[in-house]
Amino acid sequence: MSKHLQQAATLAFGLVERLLLNPTVRIHNVDKTTEKLQKILQDGRKNLHFISDFDMTMSRHWVRNKDTDALERNASSHGIPARYDKMTPEYKKETARIYNTYYPIEIDQTMSHDEKVPYMMKWWIEAHASLIAQKLNKTDLRLMAEQARLEIRPGVDAVLADCRNTAVPFLVFSAGIGNIIEEILKGANLMHENMHIVSNMMVFDDEGVCVDFKEPLIHVFNKSEFQLETSPYHDMIEKRSNVILMGDSLGDLQMSQGVKHDLCFNIGFLNHDIKSLEPAYVNAFDLVIEGDANMNPVIELLKSIK
């Protein structure tokens, strides 16, 4: 083994040891994880890029209600419009109906992936139709993003700044509403020149009113079907062979399938139902961060990559 390979192996072993000291981190296959990290450290930043989900990955899953101090679900990019004071009561009622109908199906552990897909299609189609009927414009999107109490996961700013400063491309790949995600990131000064968003994007008419959504529709279980080679982002990552993927759903593991790569290091955020979901998550992801915790393990990983 060359001196460079030996150094990468030693660094990877030490990195895994440090990561496991974090009480929120779970690594099921230590040898496989160490081997993957060794290649990432060996190949360096010039061969690296990120693919990350947004809702409940870059954002928190749980937040404190400012009035009651009780824990509640963080706003999602699809949920933000219902919190906008311009939206009609009928829209808010319909949004609640749609969510209460389909979210239990998304997280139902007795249903297979194929059984869930038709319901996810219905969920997104109904949600988008309801939103289009509100005749929103771009100013509405900015204002609703400002009004939303969406909380970004602690440490995301450090991860994004690190990637920006070292020119590591960062793709936000979301089944949410891309225009709202963009407004949130811009409002928080987190949208940088090395970043690109692939998501459900609105179509506006000549008067700037949302009249449709661009195809293809992206939902939580079909992210593998989107080919990143067709996006302008592809030129930034074409010669980068290693990808770090971050997501909070097992469906997010599909995000890297639309781009060629040699290695994908998968980081999963297990935010809820930890006892029942942990076995599936630790078997599917190389590293799992539990309890809606911060980005410190990702920051630790980035510190090790030259």
N, C-alpha and C positions, 0 to 999 in steps of 0.2 A: 504494500500500500504506500502510495506517495505521501510526502510530508503534508501536502495540501489536503488530501483525503483524510489522513489521520487527524489533522487539526479539525476538519469539519465534523468528523465522527466524535471527537472529544467534546467539541462545543455543543453538538446535538444532544449528547448524553447529559451534559451539565444543564442544558436548557430544559430538558424533560424533568430532571430532578427538581429544578426550581419551580416549574409549572405545577408539579404535583404537591408542592408545599402550600399552594393556594387552596384554601378549603372549598372554593367553588368549582374547582377543576376535577374532571373525571377523565381518565384515559384507560380504556379497556385493554388495548393491545399496545403495550409499551414498546415492544420491539419494532412493530410496523410504524408507529408514530415517530420513533427515533430515526428510523431509516429514511422516512419521508423528509424529516427536518434536516437530516444530514445533506440530502440532495439540494434542498432549498438554500442552506447555508453555503454549500459548495458552489452553487451556481450564481449566488449573489442577487442583488436587487435588479441588475440589468436584465435578468431573465424572469422577473416576477411581476404578476399583476393580481389585483383583487376582484372578486365578484361577490357582491353582498346584497342580500335582501334588505328591505327598508323597515317595514312595519314590524315591531316587536324584536328587531335585530339591531338596527341602528337607533331605533326608538325603544323606550322602556315598555315593558308589558304592564306593570303595575305602577300607579301613582297615588299620592295622598290627596284626597279631596280637601281643598283649601278651607271649606266650611266645617266639615265634620271630622276631618283627619282620618277618615276611614279609607282603606285601600279600595281602589276601583281600577277598571281597565283604562289604560292609556288610550287616547284618541288614535285611530288609524287614518290613513289617507282617504279611505272610503267613508269613515265615520265622521270626519271633520265637517263636511257640508251640513250635517244635521245639527251641528252646534252653532251654525252661522245664523245670526238673528234675522237675516232677510228671508230665510227659507220658510215656506208655508207650514202650518201645523199638519196639513195632509201629507206633505213630504216627510216630515219627521215621523209621523205615524207609520207611513209605508216603509220607511227605512228600518224602523224597529221590527216590523212584521217580517221583512225580508231576512234580517239578521237572525231573528229568533227561529225562523224556518230552516235556514241553511247552515248556520254555524254549528249546531249540534251534529249535523251530518258530517261536516269537515273533521270534527274531532272524535267521531264514533269509532272506537277501536274494534268493533265487531264487523265493520264494513270494509270491503276491499277497495283498493285504489280505483279499479275499473267501475265498481258500483257507485263510487262517489262522483266521478267525473261529470255525468249528465246533470247532477244536481248543482255542481259548481258552475257549469255553463249557465244554467237557469239563474243562479244567484247573481252572477256578473251581468247578464243581459237585463234582468229586471232592475238591478241597481243603477245601471247606466241609463236605461230608459227613464227611470224616475228622475234622475239628475238632469238629463237633457230637457225634460218638461219644465224645469225651473228657469230656463233661458238665462243662464249665467254668462257673464262676460269676464274678461281677464282681470279687471279691477276687483270683481267679486272674489276671485281666487286668491288674490293678494290679501284682501281684507279677512277672508275666512281663515287663512293661514295665520294671520296676526291674532285673530280672536281665539284660535284653538289653544287648548291647554296641553298641547302635545309636548312631551318631555323627551329629549334626546338622551340616549344611554350615556352615562358618564364615561368619559374616555374616548368617545367617538371623535371629538375635536382633535385630540392628540394623534389618533390614528390617521385621520385625514390630513393633518398638517405634516406628519411624517412622510406620507405618500406624496404629497404635493412637493415638499422640499427635496425629495430624492427622485422625482419624476417617475414614480411607480403608478401606472394607470389604475384607476379605481372605477369599476362599473357598479352602479346601483341598479339591480335587476328586481323589479317589483311587480306583483300582481295588483298593486294599488292604482292610484290615479297619478300619473307621472307629472302632470302640470302642478298639482298640489304639492307633491314631494319637492319639486324644484323650488316652489315658492317658500316652503319651509326651510330648505337648505340655504337658499339665498338670504332669507330673513335672519338666519343664525350665523351668517358669514361662513358657511360650510360647503359652498359650491365652488370648487376650484377648477383650474384649466385642465387638470389631468383627469377629470371626472366626466362620466357620461351616464345618462339615465335611459334604461329600456323599461318601459312600463306601458300602461294603457293611457294613450295620449288623446286629448280632446281635438275635435275638428271645429273650427270657428268659421262663421259666415263672413260676408263682407262688412257687416256691422259689428263684428267682434263678439257675436253670441255663439255659445256652444250648441252645435246642431247634431253632433255625432261623435263617435270614437273611432280612431283609426283601427284597421285590421292589421295583424290578427289580435283577437282578444287574448289577454294573458290572465289566467287564473292560477290558483295555488298549485294545481296538479298538472299543468301542461307546459312548464317552463322549459322542458327539454325540446319542445317543438320549435322554439325560436332560434333561428340560425344567426349568430352574431356576425358571421361573414357578410351578411347583407347590410350591416350597420356601419356608419362612418367611424365608429370606435375601433373597428377591426384593424385598421392601419397602425394603431397605437400598440396593439398586443400581438401582432402577427409573428414577431420573432421572439416572443417571451414564452418560454416552455413550461413555466411553473405558475400555478394559480392557487391562491388562498381563497377558499369559499366560506362565506359566513351566512347562516340562516337559522331560523327558529323552528322550521317545519321539515319533516322528512322529505316533503316534496321539493324543498329548496336544493336538495342534492342533485336535482336534474339541471340546475342552472349552468353547469360547466359543460354540458353535453353539446351545446351549440357552437363550441370553439375547440380547435385542436390544441392539445397540450400534452406534455409528457407526464406531468404529475399534478394532482389536485389534493391539497391539504384541506380537509373539511372540518370546520369549526361549527358546532351546534350550540344554540342557546336554548336551554331547557328551562322555560320560565314558569311552568305550572304543572300540576299533576306529576310531580317529580317521581314519586314512588312507583306509579304505574307505568310511566313512560321511559324511565331511565334505562331499562334493559334494551329497548329498541334504539334509543339515541346513542348509547355507548357502543353498540355494535355497528351503527351506521356511520357515525362521525369519528374522526381521528381524535378529536378533543371536544369535550362537552363542558360548557360553562353553565352552572346551575343556579337557580334562585333569582333570576332576573338581575344578575350581578353586573359589575362594570366591565370595561374593556381592558383591564390591567393585564390579563394573560396575553392578549393580542399585542399590547404595547411591549410586553416582555419579549415576545417573539420577534417583533420588529427591531428591537434594540440589538438583537444578536446577528442580524443580517447586514452584511457589509455591501 
